[in-house]
Amino acid sequence: MTSYEAVSIYGAGQNNESFDVYGPVKAYVNHVGTNVDVSWQAGTLLQSTNVAGPYKAVTGATPPFYRTTPTGSSMFFRIQP
């Protein structure tokens, strides 16, 4: 264990936080042919037709990949840890 890891664990404990968390989850969106591919590391993929929400879980989407076909309306995605 490095000194930084030890200090991080100690600091998390001092603030009643867990030390075994990972950083921010990043989502990647690619247009492939007529499909849209969404990739992410962990968490629940959420979608909405409005950037402000409300967002709901995407049925059948599990990390690290989800493929959908655009319907002509705007679609916004978020990741819920």
mmCIF file of the N, C-alpha and C atoms, coordinates in Angstrom:
data_MODEL
# 
_entry.id   MODEL 
# 
loop_
_atom_site.group_PDB 
_atom_site.id 
_atom_site.type_symbol 
_atom_site.label_atom_id 
_atom_site.label_alt_id 
_atom_site.label_comp_id 
_atom_site.label_asym_id 
_atom_site.label_entity_id 
_atom_site.label_seq_id 
_atom_site.pdbx_PDB_ins_code 
_atom_site.Cartn_x 
_atom_site.Cartn_y 
_atom_site.Cartn_z 
_atom_site.occupancy 
_atom_site.B_iso_or_equiv 
_atom_site.pdbx_formal_charge 
_atom_site.auth_seq_id 
_atom_site.auth_comp_id 
_atom_site.auth_asym_id 
_atom_site.auth_atom_id 
_atom_site.pdbx_PDB_model_num 
ATOM 1   N N  . MET A 1 1  ? 0.850   -1.163 0.000   1.00 0.00 ? 1  MET A N  1 
ATOM 2   C CA . MET A 1 1  ? 0.000   0.000  0.000   1.00 0.00 ? 1  MET A CA 1 
ATOM 3   C C  . MET A 1 1  ? 0.899   1.230  0.000   1.00 0.00 ? 1  MET A C  1 
ATOM 4   N N  . THR A 1 2  ? 0.544   2.179  -0.848  1.00 0.00 ? 2  THR A N  1 
ATOM 5   C CA . THR A 1 2  ? 1.337   3.406  -0.918  1.00 0.00 ? 2  THR A CA 1 
ATOM 6   C C  . THR A 1 2  ? 0.943   4.353  0.216   1.00 0.00 ? 2  THR A C  1 
ATOM 7   N N  . SER A 1 3  ? 1.777   5.337  0.445   1.00 0.00 ? 3  SER A N  1 
ATOM 8   C CA . SER A 1 3  ? 1.463   6.315  1.491   1.00 0.00 ? 3  SER A CA 1 
ATOM 9   C C  . SER A 1 3  ? 0.210   7.113  1.116   1.00 0.00 ? 3  SER A C  1 
ATOM 10  N N  . TYR A 1 4  ? 0.005   7.378  -0.169  1.00 0.00 ? 4  TYR A N  1 
ATOM 11  C CA . TYR A 1 4  ? -1.190  8.099  -0.603  1.00 0.00 ? 4  TYR A CA 1 
ATOM 12  C C  . TYR A 1 4  ? -2.445  7.277  -0.312  1.00 0.00 ? 4  TYR A C  1 
ATOM 13  N N  . GLU A 1 5  ? -2.400  5.962  -0.575  1.00 0.00 ? 5  GLU A N  1 
ATOM 14  C CA . GLU A 1 5  ? -3.542  5.100  -0.286  1.00 0.00 ? 5  GLU A CA 1 
ATOM 15  C C  . GLU A 1 5  ? -3.856  5.089  1.205   1.00 0.00 ? 5  GLU A C  1 
ATOM 16  N N  . ALA A 1 6  ? -2.814  5.021  2.033   1.00 0.00 ? 6  ALA A N  1 
ATOM 17  C CA . ALA A 1 6  ? -3.016  5.021  3.485   1.00 0.00 ? 6  ALA A CA 1 
ATOM 18  C C  . ALA A 1 6  ? -3.646  6.336  3.951   1.00 0.00 ? 6  ALA A C  1 
ATOM 19  N N  . VAL A 1 7  ? -3.157  7.456  3.444   1.00 0.00 ? 7  VAL A N  1 
ATOM 20  C CA . VAL A 1 7  ? -3.700  8.758  3.812   1.00 0.00 ? 7  VAL A CA 1 
ATOM 21  C C  . VAL A 1 7  ? -5.150  8.879  3.326   1.00 0.00 ? 7  VAL A C  1 
ATOM 22  N N  . SER A 1 8  ? -5.445  8.357  2.140   1.00 0.00 ? 8  SER A N  1 
ATOM 23  C CA . SER A 1 8  ? -6.802  8.421  1.597   1.00 0.00 ? 8  SER A CA 1 
ATOM 24  C C  . SER A 1 8  ? -7.778  7.615  2.443   1.00 0.00 ? 8  SER A C  1 
ATOM 25  N N  . ILE A 1 9  ? -7.364  6.428  2.879   1.00 0.00 ? 9  ILE A N  1 
ATOM 26  C CA . ILE A 1 9  ? -8.211  5.596  3.734   1.00 0.00 ? 9  ILE A CA 1 
ATOM 27  C C  . ILE A 1 9  ? -8.444  6.287  5.069   1.00 0.00 ? 9  ILE A C  1 
ATOM 28  N N  . TYR A 1 10 ? -7.390  6.839  5.639   1.00 0.00 ? 10 TYR A N  1 
ATOM 29  C CA . TYR A 1 10 ? -7.513  7.553  6.912   1.00 0.00 ? 10 TYR A CA 1 
ATOM 30  C C  . TYR A 1 10 ? -8.454  8.746  6.770   1.00 0.00 ? 10 TYR A C  1 
ATOM 31  N N  . GLY A 1 11 ? -8.275  9.540  5.699   1.00 0.00 ? 11 GLY A N  1 
ATOM 32  C CA . GLY A 1 11 ? -9.115  10.716 5.481   1.00 0.00 ? 11 GLY A CA 1 
ATOM 33  C C  . GLY A 1 11 ? -10.580 10.343 5.295   1.00 0.00 ? 11 GLY A C  1 
ATOM 34  N N  . ALA A 1 12 ? -10.834 9.279  4.564   1.00 0.00 ? 12 ALA A N  1 
ATOM 35  C CA . ALA A 1 12 ? -12.212 8.829  4.366   1.00 0.00 ? 12 ALA A CA 1 
ATOM 36  C C  . ALA A 1 12 ? -12.832 8.429  5.701   1.00 0.00 ? 12 ALA A C  1 
ATOM 37  N N  . GLY A 1 13 ? -12.075 7.723  6.523   1.00 0.00 ? 13 GLY A N  1 
ATOM 38  C CA . GLY A 1 13 ? -12.574 7.307  7.833   1.00 0.00 ? 13 GLY A CA 1 
ATOM 39  C C  . GLY A 1 13 ? -12.869 8.488  8.740   1.00 0.00 ? 13 GLY A C  1 
ATOM 40  N N  . GLN A 1 14 ? -12.061 9.514  8.669   1.00 0.00 ? 14 GLN A N  1 
ATOM 41  C CA . GLN A 1 14 ? -12.270 10.704 9.486   1.00 0.00 ? 14 GLN A CA 1 
ATOM 42  C C  . GLN A 1 14 ? -13.569 11.417 9.107   1.00 0.00 ? 14 GLN A C  1 
ATOM 43  N N  . ASN A 1 15 ? -14.008 11.241 7.848   1.00 0.00 ? 15 ASN A N  1 
ATOM 44  C CA . ASN A 1 15 ? -15.219 11.902 7.362   1.00 0.00 ? 15 ASN A CA 1 
ATOM 45  C C  . ASN A 1 15 ? -16.405 10.945 7.265   1.00 0.00 ? 15 ASN A C  1 
ATOM 46  N N  . ASN A 1 16 ? -16.281 9.773  7.918   1.00 0.00 ? 16 ASN A N  1 
ATOM 47  C CA . ASN A 1 16 ? -17.330 8.748  7.875   1.00 0.00 ? 16 ASN A CA 1 
ATOM 48  C C  . ASN A 1 16 ? -17.730 8.374  6.453   1.00 0.00 ? 16 ASN A C  1 
ATOM 49  N N  . GLU A 1 17 ? -16.746 8.284  5.550   1.00 0.00 ? 17 GLU A N  1 
ATOM 50  C CA . GLU A 1 17 ? -16.971 7.910  4.168   1.00 0.00 ? 17 GLU A CA 1 
ATOM 51  C C  . GLU A 1 17 ? -16.305 6.569  3.887   1.00 0.00 ? 17 GLU A C  1 
ATOM 52  N N  . SER A 1 18 ? -16.774 5.903  2.870   1.00 0.00 ? 18 SER A N  1 
ATOM 53  C CA . SER A 1 18 ? -16.161 4.646  2.454   1.00 0.00 ? 18 SER A CA 1 
ATOM 54  C C  . SER A 1 18 ? -14.882 4.938  1.682   1.00 0.00 ? 18 SER A C  1 
ATOM 55  N N  . PHE A 1 19 ? -13.897 4.077  1.822   1.00 0.00 ? 19 PHE A N  1 
ATOM 56  C CA . PHE A 1 19 ? -12.654 4.264  1.096   1.00 0.00 ? 19 PHE A CA 1 
ATOM 57  C C  . PHE A 1 19 ? -12.591 3.399  -0.162  1.00 0.00 ? 19 PHE A C  1 
ATOM 58  N N  . ASP A 1 20 ? -13.545 2.514  -0.353  1.00 0.00 ? 20 ASP A N  1 
ATOM 59  C CA . ASP A 1 20 ? -13.484 1.601  -1.496  1.00 0.00 ? 20 ASP A CA 1 
ATOM 60  C C  . ASP A 1 20 ? -14.427 2.031  -2.618  1.00 0.00 ? 20 ASP A C  1 
ATOM 61  N N  . VAL A 1 21 ? -14.348 3.301  -2.991  1.00 0.00 ? 21 VAL A N  1 
ATOM 62  C CA . VAL A 1 21 ? -15.168 3.827  -4.072  1.00 0.00 ? 21 VAL A CA 1 
ATOM 63  C C  . VAL A 1 21 ? -14.283 4.097  -5.281  1.00 0.00 ? 21 VAL A C  1 
ATOM 64  N N  . TYR A 1 22 ? -14.894 4.189  -6.429  1.00 0.00 ? 22 TYR A N  1 
ATOM 65  C CA . TYR A 1 22 ? -14.146 4.494  -7.638  1.00 0.00 ? 22 TYR A CA 1 
ATOM 66  C C  . TYR A 1 22 ? -14.516 5.889  -8.107  1.00 0.00 ? 22 TYR A C  1 
ATOM 67  N N  . GLY A 1 23 ? -13.730 6.406  -9.010  1.00 0.00 ? 23 GLY A N  1 
ATOM 68  C CA . GLY A 1 23 ? -13.920 7.762  -9.501  1.00 0.00 ? 23 GLY A CA 1 
ATOM 69  C C  . GLY A 1 23 ? -15.171 7.910  -10.339 1.00 0.00 ? 23 GLY A C  1 
ATOM 70  N N  . PRO A 1 24 ? -15.318 9.044  -10.979 1.00 0.00 ? 24 PRO A N  1 
ATOM 71  C CA . PRO A 1 24 ? -16.514 9.292  -11.774 1.00 0.00 ? 24 PRO A CA 1 
ATOM 72  C C  . PRO A 1 24 ? -16.642 8.290  -12.920 1.00 0.00 ? 24 PRO A C  1 
ATOM 73  N N  . VAL A 1 25 ? -17.858 7.896  -13.209 1.00 0.00 ? 25 VAL A N  1 
ATOM 74  C CA . VAL A 1 25 ? -18.128 6.988  -14.321 1.00 0.00 ? 25 VAL A CA 1 
ATOM 75  C C  . VAL A 1 25 ? -18.285 7.831  -15.575 1.00 0.00 ? 25 VAL A C  1 
ATOM 76  N N  . LYS A 1 26 ? -17.629 7.434  -16.645 1.00 0.00 ? 26 LYS A N  1 
ATOM 77  C CA . LYS A 1 26 ? -17.705 8.157  -17.903 1.00 0.00 ? 26 LYS A CA 1 
ATOM 78  C C  . LYS A 1 26 ? -18.544 7.368  -18.897 1.00 0.00 ? 26 LYS A C  1 
ATOM 79  N N  . ALA A 1 27 ? -19.344 8.080  -19.646 1.00 0.00 ? 27 ALA A N  1 
ATOM 80  C CA . ALA A 1 27 ? -20.161 7.463  -20.689 1.00 0.00 ? 27 ALA A CA 1 
ATOM 81  C C  . ALA A 1 27 ? -19.618 7.907  -22.047 1.00 0.00 ? 27 ALA A C  1 
ATOM 82  N N  . TYR A 1 28 ? -19.618 6.975  -22.976 1.00 0.00 ? 28 TYR A N  1 
ATOM 83  C CA . TYR A 1 28 ? -19.184 7.250  -24.339 1.00 0.00 ? 28 TYR A CA 1 
ATOM 84  C C  . TYR A 1 28 ? -20.333 6.915  -25.282 1.00 0.00 ? 28 TYR A C  1 
ATOM 85  N N  . VAL A 1 29 ? -20.617 7.811  -26.212 1.00 0.00 ? 29 VAL A N  1 
ATOM 86  C CA . VAL A 1 29 ? -21.698 7.603  -27.172 1.00 0.00 ? 29 VAL A CA 1 
ATOM 87  C C  . VAL A 1 29 ? -21.102 7.673  -28.574 1.00 0.00 ? 29 VAL A C  1 
ATOM 88  N N  . ASN A 1 30 ? -21.367 6.643  -29.370 1.00 0.00 ? 30 ASN A N  1 
ATOM 89  C CA . ASN A 1 30 ? -20.867 6.581  -30.743 1.00 0.00 ? 30 ASN A CA 1 
ATOM 90  C C  . ASN A 1 30 ? -22.008 6.264  -31.688 1.00 0.00 ? 30 ASN A C  1 
ATOM 91  N N  . HIS A 1 31 ? -22.001 6.922  -32.834 1.00 0.00 ? 31 HIS A N  1 
ATOM 92  C CA . HIS A 1 31 ? -22.973 6.636  -33.881 1.00 0.00 ? 31 HIS A CA 1 
ATOM 93  C C  . HIS A 1 31 ? -22.329 5.629  -34.824 1.00 0.00 ? 31 HIS A C  1 
ATOM 94  N N  . VAL A 1 32 ? -22.903 4.430  -34.920 1.00 0.00 ? 32 VAL A N  1 
ATOM 95  C CA . VAL A 1 32 ? -22.352 3.355  -35.737 1.00 0.00 ? 32 VAL A CA 1 
ATOM 96  C C  . VAL A 1 32 ? -23.428 2.908  -36.718 1.00 0.00 ? 32 VAL A C  1 
ATOM 97  N N  . GLY A 1 33 ? -23.270 3.270  -37.972 1.00 0.00 ? 33 GLY A N  1 
ATOM 98  C CA . GLY A 1 33 ? -24.297 2.946  -38.964 1.00 0.00 ? 33 GLY A CA 1 
ATOM 99  C C  . GLY A 1 33 ? -25.599 3.626  -38.591 1.00 0.00 ? 33 GLY A C  1 
ATOM 100 N N  . THR A 1 34 ? -26.653 2.835  -38.433 1.00 0.00 ? 34 THR A N  1 
ATOM 101 C CA . THR A 1 34 ? -27.948 3.393  -38.026 1.00 0.00 ? 34 THR A CA 1 
ATOM 102 C C  . THR A 1 34 ? -28.181 3.263  -36.527 1.00 0.00 ? 34 THR A C  1 
ATOM 103 N N  . ASN A 1 35 ? -27.165 2.825  -35.787 1.00 0.00 ? 35 ASN A N  1 
ATOM 104 C CA . ASN A 1 35 ? -27.291 2.604  -34.344 1.00 0.00 ? 35 ASN A CA 1 
ATOM 105 C C  . ASN A 1 35 ? -26.538 3.655  -33.541 1.00 0.00 ? 35 ASN A C  1 
ATOM 106 N N  . VAL A 1 36 ? -26.927 3.769  -32.281 1.00 0.00 ? 36 VAL A N  1 
ATOM 107 C CA . VAL A 1 36 ? -26.190 4.564  -31.303 1.00 0.00 ? 36 VAL A CA 1 
ATOM 108 C C  . VAL A 1 36 ? -25.712 3.600  -30.229 1.00 0.00 ? 36 VAL A C  1 
ATOM 109 N N  . ASP A 1 37 ? -24.402 3.559  -29.999 1.00 0.00 ? 37 ASP A N  1 
ATOM 110 C CA . ASP A 1 37 ? -23.804 2.702  -28.981 1.00 0.00 ? 37 ASP A CA 1 
ATOM 111 C C  . ASP A 1 37 ? -23.410 3.539  -27.771 1.00 0.00 ? 37 ASP A C  1 
ATOM 112 N N  . VAL A 1 38 ? -23.841 3.116  -26.592 1.00 0.00 ? 38 VAL A N  1 
ATOM 113 C CA . VAL A 1 38 ? -23.486 3.789  -25.346 1.00 0.00 ? 38 VAL A CA 1 
ATOM 114 C C  . VAL A 1 38 ? -22.641 2.819  -24.530 1.00 0.00 ? 38 VAL A C  1 
ATOM 115 N N  . SER A 1 39 ? -21.470 3.277  -24.081 1.00 0.00 ? 39 SER A N  1 
ATOM 116 C CA . SER A 1 39 ? -20.571 2.450  -23.264 1.00 0.00 ? 39 SER A CA 1 
ATOM 117 C C  . SER A 1 39 ? -20.300 3.160  -21.952 1.00 0.00 ? 39 SER A C  1 
ATOM 118 N N  . TRP A 1 40 ? -20.232 2.399  -20.844 1.00 0.00 ? 40 TRP A N  1 
ATOM 119 C CA . TRP A 1 40 ? -19.930 2.951  -19.524 1.00 0.00 ? 40 TRP A CA 1 
ATOM 120 C C  . TRP A 1 40 ? -19.407 1.819  -18.650 1.00 0.00 ? 40 TRP A C  1 
ATOM 121 N N  . GLN A 1 41 ? -18.711 2.166  -17.551 1.00 0.00 ? 41 GLN A N  1 
ATOM 122 C CA . GLN A 1 41 ? -18.039 1.159  -16.728 1.00 0.00 ? 41 GLN A CA 1 
ATOM 123 C C  . GLN A 1 41 ? -18.944 0.491  -15.706 1.00 0.00 ? 41 GLN A C  1 
ATOM 124 N N  . ALA A 1 42 ? -19.814 1.246  -15.062 1.00 0.00 ? 42 ALA A N  1 
ATOM 125 C CA . ALA A 1 42 ? -20.623 0.706  -13.966 1.00 0.00 ? 42 ALA A CA 1 
ATOM 126 C C  . ALA A 1 42 ? -21.808 1.617  -13.713 1.00 0.00 ? 42 ALA A C  1 
ATOM 127 N N  . GLY A 1 43 ? -22.807 1.106  -13.021 1.00 0.00 ? 43 GLY A N  1 
ATOM 128 C CA . GLY A 1 43 ? -23.974 1.896  -12.668 1.00 0.00 ? 43 GLY A CA 1 
ATOM 129 C C  . GLY A 1 43 ? -25.158 1.590  -13.566 1.00 0.00 ? 43 GLY A C  1 
ATOM 130 N N  . THR A 1 44 ? -26.208 2.390  -13.440 1.00 0.00 ? 44 THR A N  1 
ATOM 131 C CA . THR A 1 44 ? -27.439 2.205  -14.186 1.00 0.00 ? 44 THR A CA 1 
ATOM 132 C C  . THR A 1 44 ? -27.549 3.276  -15.258 1.00 0.00 ? 44 THR A C  1 
ATOM 133 N N  . LEU A 1 45 ? -27.809 2.857  -16.478 1.00 0.00 ? 45 LEU A N  1 
ATOM 134 C CA . LEU A 1 45 ? -27.994 3.797  -17.578 1.00 0.00 ? 45 LEU A CA 1 
ATOM 135 C C  . LEU A 1 45 ? -29.417 4.346  -17.521 1.00 0.00 ? 45 LEU A C  1 
ATOM 136 N N  . LEU A 1 46 ? -29.527 5.680  -17.511 1.00 0.00 ? 46 LEU A N  1 
ATOM 137 C CA . LEU A 1 46 ? -30.824 6.357  -17.472 1.00 0.00 ? 46 LEU A CA 1 
ATOM 138 C C  . LEU A 1 46 ? -31.015 7.132  -18.768 1.00 0.00 ? 46 LEU A C  1 
ATOM 139 N N  . GLN A 1 47 ? -32.272 7.332  -19.168 1.00 0.00 ? 47 GLN A N  1 
ATOM 140 C CA . GLN A 1 47 ? -32.546 8.111  -20.373 1.00 0.00 ? 47 GLN A CA 1 
ATOM 141 C C  . GLN A 1 47 ? -33.745 9.033  -20.185 1.00 0.00 ? 47 GLN A C  1 
ATOM 142 N N  . SER A 1 48 ? -33.767 10.091 -20.995 1.00 0.00 ? 48 SER A N  1 
ATOM 143 C CA . SER A 1 48 ? -34.869 11.039 -20.982 1.00 0.00 ? 48 SER A CA 1 
ATOM 144 C C  . SER A 1 48 ? -34.951 11.697 -22.351 1.00 0.00 ? 48 SER A C  1 
ATOM 145 N N  . THR A 1 49 ? -36.093 12.216 -22.691 1.00 0.00 ? 49 THR A N  1 
ATOM 146 C CA . THR A 1 49 ? -36.236 12.994 -23.921 1.00 0.00 ? 49 THR A CA 1 
ATOM 147 C C  . THR A 1 49 ? -35.988 14.472 -23.662 1.00 0.00 ? 49 THR A C  1 
ATOM 148 N N  . ASN A 1 50 ? -35.737 14.838 -22.401 1.00 0.00 ? 50 ASN A N  1 
ATOM 149 C CA . ASN A 1 50 ? -35.485 16.217 -22.007 1.00 0.00 ? 50 ASN A CA 1 
ATOM 150 C C  . ASN A 1 50 ? -34.219 16.238 -21.156 1.00 0.00 ? 50 ASN A C  1 
ATOM 151 N N  . VAL A 1 51 ? -33.281 17.108 -21.463 1.00 0.00 ? 51 VAL A N  1 
ATOM 152 C CA . VAL A 1 51 ? -32.022 17.150 -20.717 1.00 0.00 ? 51 VAL A CA 1 
ATOM 153 C C  . VAL A 1 51 ? -32.250 17.387 -19.223 1.00 0.00 ? 51 VAL A C  1 
ATOM 154 N N  . ALA A 1 52 ? -33.328 18.075 -18.858 1.00 0.00 ? 52 ALA A N  1 
ATOM 155 C CA . ALA A 1 52 ? -33.629 18.346 -17.452 1.00 0.00 ? 52 ALA A CA 1 
ATOM 156 C C  . ALA A 1 52 ? -34.349 17.186 -16.767 1.00 0.00 ? 52 ALA A C  1 
ATOM 157 N N  . GLY A 1 53 ? -34.741 16.165 -17.532 1.00 0.00 ? 53 GLY A N  1 
ATOM 158 C CA . GLY A 1 53 ? -35.418 15.010 -16.950 1.00 0.00 ? 53 GLY A CA 1 
ATOM 159 C C  . GLY A 1 53 ? -36.912 15.112 -17.091 1.00 0.00 ? 53 GLY A C  1 
ATOM 160 N N  . PRO A 1 54 ? -37.628 14.206 -16.504 1.00 0.00 ? 54 PRO A N  1 
ATOM 161 C CA . PRO A 1 54 ? -37.150 13.153 -15.601 1.00 0.00 ? 54 PRO A CA 1 
ATOM 162 C C  . PRO A 1 54 ? -36.453 12.023 -16.374 1.00 0.00 ? 54 PRO A C  1 
ATOM 163 N N  . TYR A 1 55 ? -35.534 11.339 -15.694 1.00 0.00 ? 55 TYR A N  1 
ATOM 164 C CA . TYR A 1 55 ? -34.786 10.232 -16.263 1.00 0.00 ? 55 TYR A CA 1 
ATOM 165 C C  . TYR A 1 55 ? -35.327 8.919  -15.707 1.00 0.00 ? 55 TYR A C  1 
ATOM 166 N N  . LYS A 1 56 ? -35.325 7.885  -16.543 1.00 0.00 ? 56 LYS A N  1 
ATOM 167 C CA . LYS A 1 56 ? -35.731 6.559  -16.091 1.00 0.00 ? 56 LYS A CA 1 
ATOM 168 C C  . LYS A 1 56 ? -34.711 5.531  -16.566 1.00 0.00 ? 56 LYS A C  1 
ATOM 169 N N  . ALA A 1 57 ? -34.643 4.417  -15.864 1.00 0.00 ? 57 ALA A N  1 
ATOM 170 C CA . ALA A 1 57 ? -33.688 3.361  -16.206 1.00 0.00 ? 57 ALA A CA 1 
ATOM 171 C C  . ALA A 1 57 ? -34.013 2.792  -17.584 1.00 0.00 ? 57 ALA A C  1 
ATOM 172 N N  . VAL A 1 58 ? -32.959 2.496  -18.352 1.00 0.00 ? 58 VAL A N  1 
ATOM 173 C CA . VAL A 1 58 ? -33.113 1.912  -19.676 1.00 0.00 ? 58 VAL A CA 1 
ATOM 174 C C  . VAL A 1 58 ? -33.279 0.404  -19.515 1.00 0.00 ? 58 VAL A C  1 
ATOM 175 N N  . THR A 1 59 ? -34.415 -0.110 -19.933 1.00 0.00 ? 59 THR A N  1 
ATOM 176 C CA . THR A 1 59 ? -34.692 -1.537 -19.829 1.00 0.00 ? 59 THR A CA 1 
ATOM 177 C C  . THR A 1 59 ? -33.694 -2.334 -20.666 1.00 0.00 ? 59 THR A C  1 
ATOM 178 N N  . GLY A 1 60 ? -33.072 -3.338 -20.051 1.00 0.00 ? 60 GLY A N  1 
ATOM 179 C CA . GLY A 1 60 ? -32.139 -4.210 -20.754 1.00 0.00 ? 60 GLY A CA 1 
ATOM 180 C C  . GLY A 1 60 ? -30.727 -3.683 -20.892 1.00 0.00 ? 60 GLY A C  1 
ATOM 181 N N  . ALA A 1 61 ? -30.446 -2.498 -20.380 1.00 0.00 ? 61 ALA A N  1 
ATOM 182 C CA . ALA A 1 61 ? -29.103 -1.927 -20.489 1.00 0.00 ? 61 ALA A CA 1 
ATOM 183 C C  . ALA A 1 61 ? -28.264 -2.330 -19.288 1.00 0.00 ? 61 ALA A C  1 
ATOM 184 N N  . THR A 1 62 ? -27.163 -3.011 -19.550 1.00 0.00 ? 62 THR A N  1 
ATOM 185 C CA . THR A 1 62 ? -26.226 -3.390 -18.490 1.00 0.00 ? 62 THR A CA 1 
ATOM 186 C C  . THR A 1 62 ? -24.819 -2.989 -18.911 1.00 0.00 ? 62 THR A C  1 
ATOM 187 N N  . PRO A 1 63 ? -23.985 -2.555 -17.961 1.00 0.00 ? 63 PRO A N  1 
ATOM 188 C CA . PRO A 1 63 ? -22.626 -2.169 -18.318 1.00 0.00 ? 63 PRO A CA 1 
ATOM 189 C C  . PRO A 1 63 ? -21.905 -3.365 -18.922 1.00 0.00 ? 63 PRO A C  1 
ATOM 190 N N  . PRO A 1 64 ? -21.045 -3.194 -19.842 1.00 0.00 ? 64 PRO A N  1 
ATOM 191 C CA . PRO A 1 64 ? -20.464 -1.925 -20.293 1.00 0.00 ? 64 PRO A CA 1 
ATOM 192 C C  . PRO A 1 64 ? -21.022 -1.407 -21.609 1.00 0.00 ? 64 PRO A C  1 
ATOM 193 N N  . PHE A 1 65 ? -22.161 -1.948 -22.109 1.00 0.00 ? 65 PHE A N  1 
ATOM 194 C CA . PHE A 1 65 ? -22.559 -1.606 -23.472 1.00 0.00 ? 65 PHE A CA 1 
ATOM 195 C C  . PHE A 1 65 ? -24.076 -1.664 -23.651 1.00 0.00 ? 65 PHE A C  1 
ATOM 196 N N  . TYR A 1 66 ? -24.583 -0.702 -24.429 1.00 0.00 ? 66 TYR A N  1 
ATOM 197 C CA . TYR A 1 66 ? -25.993 -0.705 -24.811 1.00 0.00 ? 66 TYR A CA 1 
ATOM 198 C C  . TYR A 1 66 ? -26.099 -0.147 -26.224 1.00 0.00 ? 66 TYR A C  1 
ATOM 199 N N  . ARG A 1 67 ? -26.847 -0.816 -27.077 1.00 0.00 ? 67 ARG A N  1 
ATOM 200 C CA . ARG A 1 67 ? -27.056 -0.355 -28.454 1.00 0.00 ? 67 ARG A CA 1 
ATOM 201 C C  . ARG A 1 67 ? -28.526 -0.037 -28.650 1.00 0.00 ? 67 ARG A C  1 
ATOM 202 N N  . THR A 1 68 ? -28.792 1.115  -29.264 1.00 0.00 ? 68 THR A N  1 
ATOM 203 C CA . THR A 1 68 ? -30.161 1.517  -29.563 1.00 0.00 ? 68 THR A CA 1 
ATOM 204 C C  . THR A 1 68 ? -30.210 2.103  -30.967 1.00 0.00 ? 68 THR A C  1 
ATOM 205 N N  . THR A 1 69 ? -31.395 2.172  -31.518 1.00 0.00 ? 69 THR A N  1 
ATOM 206 C CA . THR A 1 69 ? -31.605 2.778  -32.827 1.00 0.00 ? 69 THR A CA 1 
ATOM 207 C C  . THR A 1 69 ? -32.364 4.085  -32.626 1.00 0.00 ? 69 THR A C  1 
ATOM 208 N N  . PRO A 1 70 ? -31.852 5.188  -33.161 1.00 0.00 ? 70 PRO A N  1 
ATOM 209 C CA . PRO A 1 70 ? -32.530 6.476  -32.992 1.00 0.00 ? 70 PRO A CA 1 
ATOM 210 C C  . PRO A 1 70 ? -33.961 6.449  -33.541 1.00 0.00 ? 70 PRO A C  1 
ATOM 211 N N  . THR A 1 71 ? -34.835 7.166  -32.855 1.00 0.00 ? 71 THR A N  1 
ATOM 212 C CA . THR A 1 71 ? -36.244 7.211  -33.249 1.00 0.00 ? 71 THR A CA 1 
ATOM 213 C C  . THR A 1 71 ? -36.616 8.539  -33.890 1.00 0.00 ? 71 THR A C  1 
ATOM 214 N N  . GLY A 1 72 ? -35.679 9.452  -33.992 1.00 0.00 ? 72 GLY A N  1 
ATOM 215 C CA . GLY A 1 72 ? -35.971 10.759 -34.563 1.00 0.00 ? 72 GLY A CA 1 
ATOM 216 C C  . GLY A 1 72 ? -36.153 11.839 -33.525 1.00 0.00 ? 72 GLY A C  1 
ATOM 217 N N  . SER A 1 73 ? -36.396 11.468 -32.261 1.00 0.00 ? 73 SER A N  1 
ATOM 218 C CA . SER A 1 73 ? -36.513 12.468 -31.194 1.00 0.00 ? 73 SER A CA 1 
ATOM 219 C C  . SER A 1 73 ? -35.216 12.500 -30.394 1.00 0.00 ? 73 SER A C  1 
ATOM 220 N N  . SER A 1 74 ? -34.984 13.599 -29.713 1.00 0.00 ? 74 SER A N  1 
ATOM 221 C CA . SER A 1 74 ? -33.775 13.735 -28.894 1.00 0.00 ? 74 SER A CA 1 
ATOM 222 C C  . SER A 1 74 ? -33.799 12.741 -27.748 1.00 0.00 ? 74 SER A C  1 
ATOM 223 N N  . MET A 1 75 ? -32.636 12.199 -27.420 1.00 0.00 ? 75 MET A N  1 
ATOM 224 C CA . MET A 1 75 ? -32.515 11.278 -26.297 1.00 0.00 ? 75 MET A CA 1 
ATOM 225 C C  . MET A 1 75 ? -31.268 11.671 -25.497 1.00 0.00 ? 75 MET A C  1 
ATOM 226 N N  . PHE A 1 76 ? -31.427 11.791 -24.196 1.00 0.00 ? 76 PHE A N  1 
ATOM 227 C CA . PHE A 1 76 ? -30.328 12.165 -23.313 1.00 0.00 ? 76 PHE A CA 1 
ATOM 228 C C  . PHE A 1 76 ? -30.070 11.013 -22.357 1.00 0.00 ? 76 PHE A C  1 
ATOM 229 N N  . PHE A 1 77 ? -28.801 10.750 -22.072 1.00 0.00 ? 77 PHE A N  1 
ATOM 230 C CA . PHE A 1 77 ? -28.419 9.644  -21.183 1.00 0.00 ? 77 PHE A CA 1 
ATOM 231 C C  . PHE A 1 77 ? -27.646 10.172 -19.990 1.00 0.00 ? 77 PHE A C  1 
ATOM 232 N N  . ARG A 1 78 ? -27.805 9.487  -18.868 1.00 0.00 ? 78 ARG A N  1 
ATOM 233 C CA . ARG A 1 78 ? -27.039 9.723  -17.627 1.00 0.00 ? 78 ARG A CA 1 
ATOM 234 C C  . ARG A 1 78 ? -26.709 8.376  -17.022 1.00 0.00 ? 78 ARG A C  1 
ATOM 235 N N  . ILE A 1 79 ? -25.727 8.388  -16.158 1.00 0.00 ? 79 ILE A N  1 
ATOM 236 C CA . ILE A 1 79 ? -25.347 7.189  -15.416 1.00 0.00 ? 79 ILE A CA 1 
ATOM 237 C C  . ILE A 1 79 ? -25.634 7.436  -13.944 1.00 0.00 ? 79 ILE A C  1 
ATOM 238 N N  . GLN A 1 80 ? -26.355 6.520  -13.316 1.00 0.00 ? 80 GLN A N  1 
ATOM 239 C CA . GLN A 1 80 ? -26.601 6.586  -11.868 1.00 0.00 ? 80 GLN A CA 1 
ATOM 240 C C  . GLN A 1 80 ? -25.697 5.559  -11.220 1.00 0.00 ? 80 GLN A C  1 
ATOM 241 N N  . PRO A 1 81 ? -24.812 6.019  -10.313 1.00 0.00 ? 81 PRO A N  1 
ATOM 242 C CA . PRO A 1 81 ? -23.892 5.055  -9.661  1.00 0.00 ? 81 PRO A CA 1 
ATOM 243 C C  . PRO A 1 81 ? -24.612 4.016  -8.835  1.00 0.00 ? 81 PRO A C  1 
# 
